[in-house]
Amino acid sequence: MTKPDTAGDDLDFNVGLVAVTLFAEELEHEGVPTSAGRGGEPAVGRMRYAEFSTPDGLAMRAGFIRWPDGSADVQPLDFLAGPDAYRRLEGAGRLTLSDSGAGSLVGLLRAMKFSAGRQYQTLASVGWPELDALAGSDGAELLRSHGAMRVGSYVELKPEAKRFRDDPAFEIDEDGAEAVFTAFAITRVAAIQQSFGKRGVQVLHA
C-alpha cells in the first residue's frame, strides 16, 4: 500500500496521548474479512486508513475496511516503529463492526487488557468508567464528538445481539471512519500504552 497524496484533506486529532492522522483517500484493499473466520476467502473491500503515534515511540497504520458482505473491521496494516508491546495488535487487534439491520454499523467496545495468569493483553469486556479512564475523558462523549451516531449498550444498538449484550458499543453511518479510529485508539492503542489491567500501573491522561 502506498501513502496517497492527500495534502490538506487529512484529519489530525488526539485521543488522550494517542495522536491520530486519518487520511482522506479511500482505497481498495484485498484481504480476509474478520466475518469470514479463519481460513476465509479473500475479498476486496473499500478502505480508509489512519496512522497512530504515541509519546513512547509508536508509529503504526491501521485500515478501516468495508467488505462486500456488509461487515467492516479495523485491521492493523504496518508496524513502523515502537515498543514490542504494540505488536500484540498485529495478531489480536482487529475491531469488528456488523450491520445494525438499518443500514448503519455497530461496533462492540472491548479493550486490550491484562487478565489473571496471562503475560500479554487480550480483548476483554469493559465498562464505560474503564473506557473513560483509557480515553482521559468521557469516552461516550468523545465518540459522539468524532462522529458516532449513537453510543450505548450493545443490545440497545443491536437488539438481536446474543453475546456481550450489556457491554458498551457505538453506531456509525456511512461516514464513520473518524469514530471508528477513535474507538480503536481508546480500546487498542491507549490500552497497550497504559498497560491496561496490569497491577501497579497508573493510567495516563493527556
Stockholm file with secondary structure:
# STOCKHOLM 1.0

chainA/1-206         MTKPDTAGDDLDFNVGLVAVTLFAEELEHEGVPTSAGRGGEPAVGRMRYAEFSTPDGLAMRAGFIRWPDGSADVQPLDFLAGPDAYRRLEGAGRLTLSDSGAGSLVGLLRAMKFSAGRQYQTLASVGWPELDALAGSDGAELLRSHGAMRVGSYVELKPEAKRFRDDPAFEIDEDGAEAVFTAFAITRVAAIQQSFGKRGVQVLHA
#=GR chainA/1-206 SS CCCCCCTTTCEEEEETTEEEEECCCCEEEEECCGGGCTTCCCEEEEEEEEEEECTTCCEEEEEEEECTTSCEEEEEEEEEESCGGGGHHHHHCCEEEEECSSSCEEEECEEEECCTTCSSCEEEECCHHHHHHHHTSCHHHHHHHTTCSEEEEHHHHCTTCCSSTTSEEEEECTTCHHHHHHHHIIIIIIHHHTTTTCTTCCCCCC
#=GC SS_cons         CCCCCCTTTCEEEEETTEEEEECCCCEEEEECCGGGCTTCCCEEEEEEEEEEECTTCCEEEEEEEECTTSCEEEEEEEEEESCGGGGHHHHHCCEEEEECSSSCEEEECEEEECCTTCSSCEEEECCHHHHHHHHTSCHHHHHHHTTCSEEEEHHHHCTTCCSSTTSEEEEECTTCHHHHHHHHIIIIIIHHHTTTTCTTCCCCCC
//
